[in-house]
Structure formats: structure tokens, C-alpha cells
């Protein structure tokens, strides 16, 4: 294992947890693409299963390549340890299911990723786990929702998809004062831009599919926490449900993480320019991006978050059909429901990522039918804006200043 440790995230993104290949001297991370591991003898196998000696048993229980990724992300998040999972939703599920049982109650921010919402609002009902969704922009709402059987608080910040920013320090303090675990999904900002543990978070989750990997060729997740918490997650929920990461996916994510700090700089600078362009465009009614001074979360930049990230949400003066037609006119942007890739992506939350919400639930969460979410990529920002411009120019405005339709391409 590499002995070099740094307080700087750019260095940890390359070196933290690195395995020194003493046999062959490989600079690149070795890929241990194996399902099982050979024991020297039966006694050694028994000792490893009993936890009496160190060593690998079976990749579902641990793998050297995956372990390197776990230690790297944990170091970047300033946390003790991490568990690698098969998907981002496996990370969410593992963190919650390890710490909840029948009869428990949890509190979540009222807007979260659609599948996280479906897990908590629909799936958990089958297991007699109650969830209260609250507006966490007012942290006092959390206090009002606490019950005798409340065990944890779950949130995203910025929130997917409407980019609402929540006060981590206040929310985590409320959780700690009431002996509740605080679980934070940090996918949108990554540890390069935000480290929730510094504000008191007990568990930090990532969809590693997104910025950590950054190349659109992996689905994976990460859960970070204390040594005790991660060991419990690994040896119970993940072990028995089996939602663990493959070593090849871990290898690809580590390759991506090496350039994460540089990529985030470009994502952020591109997104800032695009957000300012959209805010000034007459066809756009609202832009939700914390990098804008008009955004309520702008005050957290420099305090809680280093920068605003690469995701923007905005609304047009149109209905669901008009928004769909606008998306269909895009040429550089790919219509896809992920984020954090090199390519710029565009999607419609109400009909795509957040379709598990009912219309009433979406309205309560502040997710309108006209909301559009873009993940600003690494292309030249002039080309990104040119693509948005050509589609916006095909919108025609009625006398009452509402966008009514998309004209045919000229």
C-alpha cells in the first residue's frame, strides 16, 4: 500500500490507497478480475472465514482492486472507510437498510432523486418503515418531524433535480443533537467541491456512475462512513443482498478519479457560463444554479461548497409538450438521464428521472412539468451555448410572452 498521504484532494485522487505492485512494478492499478481467492491450506480458509486472519475470500466479500477504490474515496471524503456497491441505488439502499428495521421512522428532504424517493415512499412501506418528507431549507422542519422511533435524516445538496442547496452544518447538528444518523448524497458535487463529513455528516453516498467515473461506462456506488459503520454495511446488507461492485468497474472508476479535480474545474467553469447565458435569454423563465447570485444557495459557495458543480436546471415559458420539443431539437446535447460525463446531457425530470413521483408529489417537491435538467460537459463552452441557442431560437413567443411552439428548423 502506498505510504504517501496528503491533505490535498488532487494528490489523494491519484495516490490514496494505491497498491504497490512489488512483484512486477506496475504503475497502473492491478485489476484482480477474479471471483474467488486460493487459500494456502484448509486452516487458513477457516481462519479467514472466522475473521481470525487477514486475506481475501471471495470478491463479493472483498477484492484488492475494489479495496483500493474504497480507501481512495474515503480519503477524499475525509472519512474512515468506504464500501463499494454495484450501483448508486445500492449505496442508498445499503446505507438505509443497514440502519433501519420494521417499525422505524426516517426523515428525508422532500425532493430527492426519483428512485431514492421510490425506495423510501413505496418500497419501505412493505417493510413497515415510515418516512416523512420535509422542506429542509428550513432546518426547524426536521425538528418538528422527529418521532420517538426516528433513526436517521437523509438529504441531497444540491437537490436533484432543482438544485436547492441545504445547510449541512445546521441539519447535521440537529441530527446529532437528537441522536439521529445524518446521511448525505454528495453525487452532484463530489468530494472535490463538498465534503459533508466536515459539517458533521455520518454517512456520505455517491453514485459513482456520475462524476467519480466521469466517462459514462460504469454503473456503481460508494458509501463512506466510520470503520464500524462500513464494516456493518459490508458484513450484513451488502454481503447478504449481494449488491457489491465488480473489480473491473472499480478499476475504471479509479482511472476516472485521477482526473476528477481537473474535470470538475472545467464542468464548473462551463456550467457557470451556460447558466449566465440562460439567465439572460428571453425564452428562459427561471434558471436554478447556485453559481448565480440570484440563487438562494449562492451564499453557501466558499462556505459549504467550493463551487456550484456542473448541473443546471431551468424552465421555459411553455408546457410539457413545448419542453419536450425543445429537447428534441438539441444537436450537441445527448438526451440521456445521467450526469457527470464528458458529454453534455439533457433530460426532462418529470417524465424521466423523477417519474416515480405522482404529479401531486412532484408539485410538492418543486419539480414542475416544464423543468429541464442539463449536465454541462467538457466540450468547448461556445459549442454548448451554440446548441442551446439554435434550439431556443426555434421557440416562438405569443403576444402574452408565453412560448407556444417550436417552429420548423430553418
QUIMO-V804233 format. One record per residue. N is the residue number from 1. RES is the residue in three letters. D_FIRST is the distance of its C-alpha to the first C-alpha in whole Angstrom. Layout:
n: <N/N>
res: <RES/RES>
d_first: <D_FIRST/D_FIRST>
//
This chain:
n: <1/2/3/4/5/6/7/8/9/10/11/12/13/14/15/16/17/18/19/20/21/22/23/24/25/26/27/28/29/30/31/32/33/34/35/36/37/38/39/40/41/42/43/44/45/46/47/48/49/50/51/52/53/54/55/56/57/58/59/60/61/62/63/64/65/66/67/68/69/70/71/72/73/74/75/76/77/78/79/80/81/82/83/84/85/86/87/88/89/90/91/92/93/94/95/96/97/98/99/100/101/102/103/104/105/106/107/108/109/110/111/112/113/114/115/116/117/118/119/120/121/122/123/124/125/126/127/128/129/130/131/132/133/134/135/136/137/138/139/140/141/142/143/144/145/146/147/148/149/150/151/152/153/154/155/156/157/158/159/160/161/162/163/164/165/166/167/168/169/170/171/172/173/174/175/176/177/178/179/180/181/182/183/184/185/186/187/188/189/190/191/192/193/194/195/196/197/198/199/200/201/202/203/204/205/206/207/208/209/210/211/212/213/214/215/216/217/218/219/220/221/222/223/224/225/226/227/228/229/230/231/232/233/234/235/236/237/238/239/240/241/242/243/244/245/246/247/248/249/250/251/252/253/254/255/256/257/258/259/260/261/262/263/264/265/266/267/268/269/270/271/272/273/274/275/276/277/278/279/280/281/282/283/284/285/286/287/288/289/290/291/292/293/294/295/296/297/298/299/300/301/302/303/304/305/306/307/308/309/310/311/312/313/314/315/316/317/318/319/320/321/322/323/324/325/326/327/328/329/330/331/332/333/334/335/336/337/338/339/340/341/342/343/344/345/346/347/348/349/350/351/352/353/354/355/356/357/358/359/360/361/362/363/364/365/366/367/368/369/370/371/372/373/374/375/376/377/378/379/380/381/382/383/384/385/386/387/388/389/390/391/392/393/394/395/396/397/398/399/400/401/402/403/404/405/406/407/408/409/410>
res: <UNK/UNK/UNK/UNK/UNK/UNK/UNK/UNK/UNK/UNK/UNK/UNK/UNK/UNK/UNK/UNK/UNK/UNK/UNK/UNK/UNK/UNK/UNK/UNK/UNK/UNK/UNK/UNK/UNK/UNK/UNK/UNK/UNK/UNK/UNK/UNK/UNK/UNK/UNK/UNK/UNK/UNK/UNK/UNK/UNK/UNK/UNK/UNK/UNK/UNK/UNK/UNK/UNK/UNK/UNK/UNK/UNK/UNK/UNK/UNK/UNK/UNK/UNK/UNK/UNK/UNK/UNK/UNK/UNK/UNK/UNK/UNK/UNK/UNK/UNK/UNK/UNK/UNK/UNK/UNK/UNK/UNK/UNK/UNK/UNK/UNK/UNK/UNK/UNK/UNK/UNK/UNK/UNK/UNK/UNK/UNK/UNK/UNK/UNK/UNK/UNK/UNK/UNK/UNK/UNK/UNK/UNK/UNK/UNK/UNK/UNK/UNK/UNK/UNK/UNK/UNK/UNK/UNK/UNK/UNK/UNK/UNK/UNK/UNK/UNK/UNK/UNK/UNK/UNK/UNK/UNK/UNK/UNK/UNK/UNK/UNK/UNK/UNK/UNK/UNK/UNK/UNK/UNK/UNK/UNK/UNK/UNK/UNK/UNK/UNK/UNK/UNK/UNK/UNK/UNK/UNK/UNK/UNK/UNK/UNK/UNK/UNK/UNK/UNK/UNK/UNK/UNK/UNK/UNK/UNK/UNK/UNK/UNK/UNK/UNK/UNK/UNK/UNK/UNK/UNK/UNK/UNK/UNK/UNK/UNK/UNK/UNK/UNK/UNK/UNK/UNK/UNK/UNK/UNK/UNK/UNK/UNK/UNK/UNK/UNK/UNK/UNK/UNK/UNK/UNK/UNK/UNK/UNK/UNK/UNK/UNK/UNK/UNK/UNK/UNK/UNK/UNK/UNK/UNK/UNK/UNK/UNK/UNK/UNK/UNK/UNK/UNK/UNK/UNK/UNK/UNK/UNK/UNK/UNK/UNK/UNK/UNK/UNK/UNK/UNK/UNK/UNK/UNK/UNK/UNK/UNK/UNK/UNK/UNK/UNK/UNK/UNK/UNK/UNK/UNK/UNK/UNK/UNK/UNK/UNK/UNK/UNK/UNK/UNK/UNK/UNK/UNK/UNK/UNK/UNK/UNK/UNK/UNK/UNK/UNK/UNK/UNK/UNK/UNK/UNK/UNK/UNK/UNK/UNK/UNK/UNK/UNK/UNK/UNK/UNK/UNK/UNK/UNK/UNK/UNK/UNK/UNK/UNK/UNK/UNK/UNK/UNK/UNK/UNK/UNK/UNK/UNK/UNK/UNK/UNK/UNK/UNK/UNK/UNK/UNK/UNK/UNK/UNK/UNK/UNK/UNK/UNK/UNK/UNK/UNK/UNK/UNK/UNK/UNK/UNK/UNK/UNK/UNK/UNK/UNK/UNK/UNK/UNK/UNK/UNK/UNK/UNK/UNK/UNK/UNK/UNK/UNK/UNK/UNK/UNK/UNK/UNK/UNK/UNK/UNK/UNK/UNK/UNK/UNK/UNK/UNK/UNK/UNK/UNK/UNK/UNK/UNK/UNK/UNK/UNK/UNK/UNK/UNK/UNK/UNK/UNK/UNK/UNK/UNK/UNK/UNK/UNK/UNK/UNK/UNK/UNK/UNK/UNK/UNK/UNK/UNK/UNK/UNK/UNK/UNK/UNK/UNK/UNK/UNK/UNK/UNK/UNK/UNK/UNK/UNK/UNK/UNK/UNK/UNK/UNK>
d_first: <0/4/6/9/11/14/18/18/18/18/15/13/15/13/10/9/6/6/4/5/9/10/13/14/13/13/13/13/11/12/15/15/19/20/22/21/19/21/21/22/25/27/26/22/23/26/23/20/23/24/21/21/18/15/14/15/19/20/19/21/20/16/14/10/12/13/11/9/12/13/10/11/15/15/14/17/19/18/18/16/15/16/18/18/22/24/26/27/30/28/26/29/30/27/27/31/32/29/31/35/37/41/43/41/41/39/39/38/39/42/41/37/36/39/37/35/39/40/38/39/43/43/41/40/44/44/42/44/41/43/42/44/43/44/44/41/43/45/42/45/46/42/44/47/46/44/45/45/43/40/37/35/35/34/34/33/33/35/36/37/39/41/39/40/38/37/37/33/34/37/36/33/36/38/36/34/38/39/36/35/32/31/29/29/29/27/27/30/28/24/22/23/27/27/24/26/25/26/29/29/28/26/25/24/25/24/26/23/26/27/25/22/22/25/27/29/27/25/26/24/23/21/21/20/21/20/18/22/23/20/20/24/24/21/23/27/28/25/25/29/30/27/26/22/21/21/17/19/20/17/16/19/18/15/17/20/18/17/21/22/23/25/26/27/29/31/32/33/35/37/37/39/41/42/43/45/47/47/48/51/52/56/55/52/53/49/46/43/40/39/39/43/45/47/44/44/40/40/40/37/35/34/34/32/31/30/32/34/32/33/35/39/42/46/49/52/56/56/56/53/55/55/51/51/53/51/48/49/50/47/46/43/41/40/41/38/37/33/32/29/30/31/34/37/38/41/42/44/43/46/46/43/40/42/44/44/45/49/51/52/48/47/50/49/46/47/46/49/50/50/47/45/41/39/36/36/34/33/36/39/40/43/43/42/45/47/46/47/50/52/51/53/56/57/57/61/62/65/67/66/63/61/59/61/60/58/60/60/58/60>
//
